[in-house]
Amino acid sequence: MAAIDETAVRARIGAFRTAEGAGIPAGMVDSVATREGLVQVALMVAKADAARQEPMRRALEADLAAMPGVRNATVMFTAPRAAAPQPQAQAQAQAQEPGTLLGQVGSIVAVASGKGGVGKSTVAVNLAVALARQGKRVGLLDADIYGPSLPRMLGTKGKPEMAGNKLVPIEAWGLKAISIGHVVEEETAMVWRGPMVLNALTQLMTQVAWPELDVMVLDLPPGTGDVQLTLAQRLKLAGAVIVSTPQDISLLDARRGISMFRQVRVPILGVVENMSFFCCPNCGTRTDIFGHGGAEAEAGRLGVPFLGAVPLLAPIRETSDAGTPIVASAPESEAGRAFAAVATAVAAGLDGAGPARGPRIVIE
């Protein structure tokens, strides 16, 4: 397969013509990225013109996908760059309500962690499935563009269907779900810069046919970077669930996550202690591999709810790898009951929590 590079893609865009014979001005091309046969192009289009330009976007996407060496092509719209706001205008903008993305969702819950490797995605998947088992209409959005794991954990394969110009969410275990992993190959590395990631996330929210939902669970990437801050500012988050293991190094990063959400005025629904303890299945001896109770103590110290402890059990790993979340495949197991208890605590928190507001600057 011939290699594809940015120069070749830009030349193809320059030669492209719509059915009406119109081309694409060079100034309209905001960015082009290529990597191992994957092509992503961002075109600057005013919001008012986006619907009219949609046929052109689809035609260009198909044209780029037909290039030799291209395995997948994505063309997205991005807003034209605006001039930097003056300090007073910037303060007013920061005081405004977040945007209306996912306005058809009752409550949006962010599942976050300060660091990777604490089982955040496992908690997010089982939390979403448990909420669905409680009778709620639940969506699950994988916001971890660099490390999408939901397709494997939900046992879903293949690309989503299209309804008009929007993707149809994948249905699994009572959920409506979508992930960048549903539109690219599982082993593809998403080697994208920050703006490309944020554009892709915007597409997962705006170019997916999300139905009306009671709860949307966002599986955030680890850390406190651009993705977390952008979503906190652009969505009306009902609250955040922080996942940590009991060990001190994990709790240190969990504190940073809690601090970040507090700075952008997102309520903390609570802390989950994952991998809380291990019981030998043969002799029953309990071992606190990562310590025990640290997350509960930290939640008390910081004045946020403690949502529950999930043990370190082989069936959790096995069902995650098999795409059969343990809350659905073994709801009466120790792990299934633990995740169900976390979901019950989150639902109770949502009943008493209103949508978050963005940061507000007060000058005295």
N, C-alpha and C positions, 0 to 999 in steps of 0.2 A: 504494500500500500504506500503510495507516494506521500511524502511529508507535506504538510500544509503550514504556511506561515502567514503572518499578518499582512505582508506586502501583497501576497496572492489574494487574500480576502478583500483587501481594500481595492485592488484592481477589479475584482469581480463586482464589488458594490458599484464602482464607477461605471462599469459596463451594463449594469442592470437597468432594465426598462420595464415599466408596468404595462398592462394590456393597452393602456391609453397612450403609451409611448413616453411617459414621464420618467425622468431619471431621479437620482437622489443627490442633492447638493453635498459637496464635500464637507461643508460646515455643519451639516446635519448629523454627521457621524461623530458621536461623542467618544466612543472607545471601541477597540477591537482586541479581543484576546483569543489566543489559540494555544492548545495544549493537547498533544497526543490524539489528534483527530477531532477534538472538541473545539467548537467555534462559538463565541458569544459576542454579539454586537449590540451596542447601545446607541439608539438614535434619539436626538433631542427633538421633542415634539411638545408643543404647548398642550396643556390638559384639554382645552376646548377643541383641539384638532385631533385628539387621539382616536376617537371613534371613526372619523372620516378616513384616517390614515391606516386603520386596521387591515383592510385588504392588501395594502402595499406591504405592511409588515409581514403578513403571512406569506405573500408571494416571494419576498426577499428571503425569508427563512427557508422556504422550499428550494429556492435557487441555490442558496449557499449549501444546503444539505446535499445537493446533487453534485457538488464539486468532488473530483477525485481526491481521496485521502481524508474526507470529512466523515466522521462517524455520527456526529450529532451537531446540529446548529440551532442556536437560540438567538432570536432578535427581540429585543425589548425596547420599550420607550422609557425615556428619562426626561425629567423636566429641564428646560433650558436653565443654565446657570444664571442666578440673579446677582446683582451687585451686592457687596457686603452691606448689611443694614447699619444705620447709624445707631449709636448707643441707646438712645431713647426708644427707637423703633424696635431694636433687638430686645430690650426689656419688656416692651409691650407684647412682642411675639412670644416670649418665654412665659408670660403670664396667662396666655390664652389656653383654652381647653385643648387636649390632644385631638388629633384628627378622628375621622369617622370610619377608619378602616375596621372591617369586621363588625360593622354596626348591627348586623343581624344576630349577633351572639349576646346572650344574656350576661355571662360572666367569663372573663378571660383570665386564666390562671397560668402564671409563669412558673415552671419548675426549673430551679437553678442550683448551681453549686459553684463554690469559689475555685475549685480545682477539678481536674478530670480523675477518673478512676474510682469514684465513690458510688457508682451505680445510679446516677441521676436518670438516665434513659430508662432503666429498668423500673425505677419508681414512677416515672412519668407514664409509661405504658400501663402498668398495673393500676395506677391511680385512675387513669382515664377509663379503663375497662371496668373497674370497680364502681365508678360513678355511673357508667352506663347500665350496670347490673342493678343499680338502685332506681332505675327508671328514668334517668335523665337523657336528653339528647346531647351527645358528646362528640366533639371534634378533637382531633389530635394533629398538631402541626409541628413538624420537625424543623426547628430553626437552626439546627447544627449543620450548616452547609458543608463544612470541612469533614465532618465525621458522621454522616447520616447512618443511623442504625435501625430506624423504625421498620423499613421493609423486612429486614431479617427477623426482628423481634415480633412482628405481627404475622409473619409467614405469608407475606404478599409478594407476588412476582408479576412482572409485566408492566407495561406503561398504562397510565390512566386513559380512559376514553375521553373524547371531546364532546362538549355540548355547545354548539356554536363556536365561539372563539375562546371557550374556557375549558380547563381540565375538570373532569368529574372526580371528586374525592374517591379514594379507594375505600371500600366497605370491608371491615373485618372486626369480629368480636363485638359487634354492636356499635362500632365507632365509624365516623367519617374521618379519614386520615389522608395526609399528603406529606411527601418528603421529596427533596431533590433526588434522593435515592430511587424514587419511582420513575424518574425520567432520564437517568444516566445509568451506565453499567455499574454493578456493585463494586468492582475493583478500580474504578476510575478515580484518580486523585483530583480533587477540585482545587487546582493551583490558581486561585483568583485573589486579586487585591480587594481591599475593603469595599470600595464603591461597587464592584461587581457582585459581591456577596449581598450587600444591602439591596441592590436592584433585584437579585434573584429572590430574596425574601419578600420584597414588595409584590413580585409576581405571584408568589405562593399565597398571598393574601388577597390580591385583587383579580388575578386571572384564573382563579379556581372557583367553581360553582358551589360555594359553601351554602348550605341551606340554613334555615333558622335553627339555632342551637341554644340549649340551656347553658352549656359550659364548653369553652375551648381550652384545652390544655396545650401550652407551648413548651416543648422540650428545648430549652435554651442551650447554647454551647457553654462550656465551663468558662469561668472568668468574669471580668467586669469591663468588657470592651465596648466597641462600637455597636455591636448587635444588641446587647442588653440595653444600652442607653437609648438607641434609636427606637426600639420597640416600646420602651417605657414612655418615651415622649410621644409616639405616634398612635399608641393604642390606649384605650381606657382599661387598664389592667385592674381587675378586682383585687388582686393580691399575688404574692409570691410565696412559693414553697421552697425552702432551702434544704438541700440534701447534704448530709455530712456523715462521715464515719466517726467513731468515738475518739480517735486519736488526736493529739494536740495539733499536729501539723495540718490536719483537715479542718479542725475547728478554727484555726487561725484564718484560713481562707474563707470559711463560712462567715466569719465576722465581717470580712470585707464585702461579701455579697449582701449581707443585711445592711451594712452601712450605705452601699450604693443605692439600694432600693429606697432606703429612708431619705436619702438626699433628693431623689426624684419623686418623693411623696407617694410611693406605692406601698400599701399596707403589707405587712408580713403576716401571712396566714399561719405560719409556723415552721418548725424545724423537724425533719425526719432523721432519726439515727438509723442509717443503713449498716448492714454487717455488724449488728450490735453485739452478737455473741454467737458461739458455735457449740453445738452439742453433738458429740460423737454418735452416729447412728447405731454403732455396735454396742458400746458400753454405757452410753448416756452421760459420759463425763462432759461437763461444760468447760469451755475454754474461751476466755475473752481475748481473742487474737489481736484486736485493735484497741483493747481497753473496753470499758462499758460505762454507759451513763454520762459520758462527756457532753454529748449533744443536749441531753436533757438539762444538765447543770448549766450549760452555756445559754440555753433558751431562757432559763429562769433568771440568770444574771442580766441578760439583755432585755428582759421583760416582754418576750414574745411567746406564743403558745408552743408547747411541745406536742407534736402530732402523733408520735408513736415510735416504737422501735421495731425494726425488721431484722430477723436473725440471718446469719450467714448459713445458707443451706444449699446443698447441691441441686435440689429440684428447681430452685429459682434460676440457676444458671442453665440447667438442662432445658427447661421450658422456654427460656429466652432464646437460646440457640435454635430450638425447634420451631419457634414462631407460634407457640401456644402459651400465652401469658398465664402464669400460675393462678391468678385470680379467677380465670375462666376455666382452665383445665383441671384445677384441684382447689376449688373454693373453700373446702372444709379443712384443708391442710393448715399446718401452723403458719406457713408463709401466706397462704391465701387469706386467712383470718387477719393477719397482721396488716396486709395491704388494705383490706376492707375497712379495718378500724381507722387507718389513715384517711381513707376516702370519706368516711363518716365525719371525721373531725374537720376535714377541709370543707365539706358541704355545710356543716354547722357554722364555720367561719364565714362562708359566703352569704349565708342567710342574714348575718349581721353586718356585712361589709358592703359599702357602696363603691361605685367606680372611683378609681384614683384620679386625682388631679395632677397636672404638671407642676413643676417648680414655680414658685411665686416669689418675685423679688420685691421686698418692701424697703423703701428709702425713707429714713427718718431724718 
